[in-house]
Structures are given as C-alpha cells and as structure tokens.
Amino acid sequence: MVGLIGKKLGMSSIFGNDGEMIPVTVIQAGPCKIVNIRTVEKDGYTALQLGFGKKKSKNVSKPVIGQYTKSGIDTPSAILKEYRYTETDAYKIGDEIKVDLFTEGEKIRVKGKSKGKGFQGVMKRHGFGGVGGTTHGQSDRLRAPGSIGSSSYPSRVFKGMKMGGRTGFEAITVQNLKIVKILPEENIILVKGAVPGSINSIVELIKK
C-alpha cells in the first residue's frame, strides 16, 4: 500500500483536451519526509513512516521527540502515518517522497475525514420527515423524533436508536479518483471529483 499524505486546498475546474470542463479537487501532496523505516528483520514487515508538515517541539511529547532525535530529524512532523511499502531498499531516513510518486491518468484512493456538522437533529442526521403538521396542539413538535420506546416493555431505549447527535467528521474513503494533472514544482495534484473534508483538511493518497 503505497501512499502519501496531503492537504486539501479546495475545488476548481479545468478543461480537458476535448474542451470538456472537468471538476477537480486541488491537493497539496507532500513532500513527506521519511521518519522511520520498518524492516522484516527488525519489525517483521516492510513499511515507511512518513511525516507531513511541521510542529513546534514544545507541543510534542518527549517520547515522540526522542524518535525524531534518534532518526536525526530536527523538526517534528505535524502528521505521522505509516504505509506498507514493499520495496524499502531504495529509501533512507530523511529522504522526501514527493508528488512524482504518482502519474497523470492513474486512479487512486483518497482517505479523509468528512466535514463536521456538530450536534444535529433527526431530520438532518437521519432524514426523518417530522410529525407532518401542527394539528392537535403540536405547535412546537415539527422536527421532533417522536416515540423512542414503550413504557411497560422493554422499559428502555434500544441501542442504535436513530436520535439526534454529533454528525459528520467520519473517516471516508473515495475509490477510483483519476489524476487529471500533476504540478511537480508546486507539489500539487488535481484529481477528478470531490474528496472528503473541508479546506485545509488532511487527506491520504493511496495507490491502488
């Protein structure tokens, strides 16, 4: 599973060779610094730990600072992810993996967190229709969930009942997104369609 960490910059549109307008998501893909290398001899598998962005040392715990010091890296990364690269011999700690890992026309997976919407009621969260009117004195119950359980039996509310609650900010993976254009000098990648998350949110780009 070869991957790269990036940041969603927003959406735009470009024109294809046939004049068709293509909606694209603009992603800053890397550069990601190799913080650690997992090997079969030491760890039982091969992988690369990649760091993206920078973080102040005062905001990082001492054990994590020790990992960076051991690797000879001065500045801690804001985001740290591990990917199962099968071929790790060509890499060494401190190297940077950039957007040239991908090619135009290739299809990838993009993982991210959806937009958080805070606490929402049942109509927005689950698509309830409401009580349907203001008859019989129901002047303030238009968006209420209605009955959630009986009194005598089971005398409780079943787990999993659709009710109001925190909505959004869930891990979502979008499959088969085509890379429309790559700007290597700016570490920018344009993928066709939408990816989860708000502007400046962290996403993962994974080769299929």
N, C-alpha and C positions, 0 to 999 in steps of 0.2 A: 504494500500500500504506500505508494509514493505520494507525498503531499507537501503542501506549502501553506504558510499562514499569511493572511492578508487582511485588508481593511476595506470595507465597502465605502466608496466615495459618493455614490449616488447613481442616478439613471440618466441616460441620454439616448440619442438615436443617430445612426449613421446610414449612409446609402451604400448598398451593395453594387457589384459590378453591373447588374442588370437594371439599376435605378430603383430597386425596391428599398423602402425605408425599413431599417431593422432596429427594433428597440433593444438596447444593450444596458447592462449594468457595468459600471466602471469600478474596478477593484485594484487597489494597490497591493500587488502580490510580492511580498518580501521587500528588501532582502532579508533572509533569515540566516542567522549565524548558528553554526553547529556548536552546541554547548557540550554534548556528550555523545559517545559512540558506543552502542551496545554490540557485543560480540558473542559468538556461540561459546567460545572458550570461557568467558567470564560470566555471561548472563544467560546463556542457553538459547539466545536468539539474536538476530541482527536487526538493528534499528538505529535511527538518528534522533537525537533530541535537538529540536530547533527552537531558537528564541527569536521573538519578533518585538521590535520596539525597544524602548529604554525605560528604566525605572530607577528612581533615586535609591541609593543604598540604605538610607535611613528607613525606608518603607519596606525593606526586605528582612526576613528573619535571619539570624546568624547561621543556622544550618544551611540555608539556601545560599547565603553569601559564601560559605565555605565551599560549596560545589563549584561556584564560578571561580573562586580563587584557585582551587585545585586544577581547573581547566585552563587557567591563565587568562581569563576574561575579566576585564576591569569593571565594565558596566553591566549590571543585571538586566535581564530582559523583562519587558512588561508581560509578555505571554510566552509560555513554555509548553510545547507539545512534542509528542513522540510519534514517529511514523516508522512503519516496518519496511525500511529499505532493505531489499535483498542483497544488493551489492553495495558494500560499505568500504571496500578496499581503496577506492579512488578518493575517499574523503578523509579529512583530518580535522581535529578540533580547531575552531577558529575560522574555518572556511565559511564563505557565504553562498547560499543557494538562492538564485535569482529567478526571475520570471522566464528565463530561457529554458527552464525545465520543461515548459510546455511548448506546443507548436500550434500555429493557426489551423483551424479546421478540426482540431481534436475535440473530443467530447469528454467532459469531466463531471465530477460530483462536487457540489458546493454545500458545506455544512455551516449552519449559523443558528443564532437564537432569534426567534420571531419578535416583533415589536411587543413590548409590554403595555398592557392596557389598564393595569390596576384592577381594583375591585369592580366587577360588573354584575348586573342583574341577570336573571334567567333569560330575558328576551334577547339580549345581546350575546350572552355567553352560550346559550343552547338553542336559540331560535324559537322560544315559546311565543305563542300568539296573544297572550294576555287573556283577560276574562271576557272580552268581547263587547263591553258596553258599561253604561253607568246605571243600569236598572237595579231595582231592589236595594237602593241605598249604597251601592258600590261606587261611591264618588271618588274614592282615593285608592282603588284597587286595580287600576287598569293594567299595571305592569307586574302584578304580584304573581308568585309561583303557584298559588292555590294550595290544596291539601298535600301534605307530605307524608301522612301516615294515619293509621287508625288509632283510637284511644285504648279500647279494651285489648285488642290483639293487632299487631305484636307489641303495642305499648312502647314503641321506639321507632326511630327513623332508620331504615336500612342503609348500610354503607353503599356509597356510589350514587346516592340520590342526586339528581340534577338540581342544583341550587346555585345561588349566586356565589361568587368567589373571585379570586385573583385570576386574571385572564391574560394569556399571551406569555411571552418570554419562555418559549418552549424550544427544545432542540429540534431543528427541521433539516432534512437533507433533500436537496433537489437533484434529481438524476439527469444525465444526458444533456447538459448545457454545452452548447457549441461555442468554442472560442472563435470569435469573429476577427479580432485584431489584437496584436501584441505590440506594445511600445517599450522595447527593452531599455532604452536610455532613461526612461522615467519609471520603470518597474510597474507599468500599468498594463492591465489585461482587460479586454472587453468581451463579455460573454453575452450570448443572446438570451433575452428574457430576464426575469426578475429572480433575485436571490433573497432569502430571509434576512430580516434585521433592518434596523434603522441606519441612517447615515453615520459613518464612523464606527460602526459595529464590527467586531472581529468575525471573520469567516475563515473556513478551511477549504482549500482547493485540493482535490484528490484525483489523481489519475485513475482511470478505470482499469 
